[in-house]
Amino acid sequence: MKIYFAHPYSSWERGINENTNAIIRRGFPKGKDFNIIGKKQLLKL
């Protein structure tokens, strides 16, 4: 298996990761406690 490590602070090297983070942040703003979020809420995204 090939493993790729992106450089720190190089968001353009982590396209799928950054895109997924953006989708999550649309539904759950920064500072939200993910320990209280249920599976149903996550699946709504």
C-alpha positions in Angstrom: 0.0 0.0 0.0 1.3 3.4 -0.9 1.2 6.0 1.8 1.3 9.8 1.2 2.1 12.4 3.8 1.2 16.0 3.0 3.4 18.8 4.2 2.2 20.8 7.2 0.3 23.9 6.3 -0.1 22.8 2.7 -3.9 22.4 2.3 -3.6 22.1 -1.5 -1.9 18.7 -0.9 -4.9 17.4 1.1 -7.8 18.0 -1.2 -10.2 15.3 0.0 -9.4 15.9 3.6 -10.0 19.7 3.4 -13.2 19.2 1.4 -14.5 16.7 4.1 -13.6 19.2 6.9 -15.5 21.9 5.1 -18.6 19.8 4.8 -18.4 18.8 8.5 -17.9 22.5 9.5 -21.0 23.6 7.6 -23.1 21.4 9.9 -21.0 21.7 13.1 -19.2 25.0 13.7 -15.8 25.1 15.4 -15.9 24.5 19.1 -18.8 22.1 18.9 -18.4 19.1 21.2 -18.5 16.0 19.0 -19.0 13.8 22.1 -22.7 14.9 22.2 -23.4 14.4 18.5 -25.4 11.3 17.6 -25.0 9.1 14.6 -28.3 10.4 13.1 -27.0 14.0 13.2 -23.8 12.9 11.4 -25.7 11.0 8.7 -27.8 14.1 7.9 -24.7 15.9 6.5 
